[in-house]
């Protein structure tokens, strides 16, 4: 099937759907200039996940971990939502029931106008106390004076005295159960499930399209490459999200 025929079929499915669930990964933000994790130019090609994105890495070298997250925040802070994010925000507004699940921590969906976003892997703009005192805005954790005077790249400290950490899910950590529950419910209850820009390798997120398929939804993959999900998807659009989503919207 050509992309155009697939888009027509998908538009038809969306028009008749009551509930639509979308799950995004790093690929949706690629055209905003935010690096993905895997594939050409992916972060895990140049950096070691075990040095930067595990609880052990933070215990070993919290300053290095914070440096890396500050660097990423610099890139994300200079990025803008792209047409793919914007179409998803408008889809939310026009569908009777719409859930946007994202593995991304960049906050670009919210900046595009999406309001109901299930952030499975947290958000890079927040920091939280390692001791569990509750979430605080990252900006507070970054305020001058939080590190010893004059210190370069200070590690933010909570008012309780414990270190602050980025409020993201690291390898080896459990996801927030209430977010998983919301995501599973949305996967089970939709007629169309779109997996956009994810390598479909990291669980539990990678299992959600299969949950949706087992519950009878048509699973749609939008990705520039094939993934382990591709053979299970009912409709496949091998294309850039920021290009194909506007083409889809124009058919609705
Ligand atoms: N449009 C659509 N898909 C794209 C685009 C694009 N413009 N550019 C890249 N892709 C696809 C790639 O082909 C790849 O399959 O996006 C996917 C990105 O995969 P990953 O980098 O593995 O990102 P993701 O699936 O979100 O990773 C999951 O792993 O380390 C982590 O916690 C991190 O949330 C992340 C998780």
Boltz pocket constraint, residues with backbone or C-beta under 6 A from the ligand:
constraints:
  - pocket:
      binder: B
      contacts: [[A, 24], [A, 25], [A, 26], [A, 27], [A, 28], [A, 30], [A, 31], [A, 36], [A, 37], [A, 38], [A, 39], [A, 42], [A, 103], [A, 104], [A, 121], [A, 169], [A, 196], [A, 197], [A, 198], [A, 199], [A, 200], [A, 201], [A, 202], [A, 222], [A, 223], [A, 224], [A, 225], [A, 226], [A, 227], [A, 239], [A, 240], [A, 241], [A, 242]]
      max_distance: 6.0
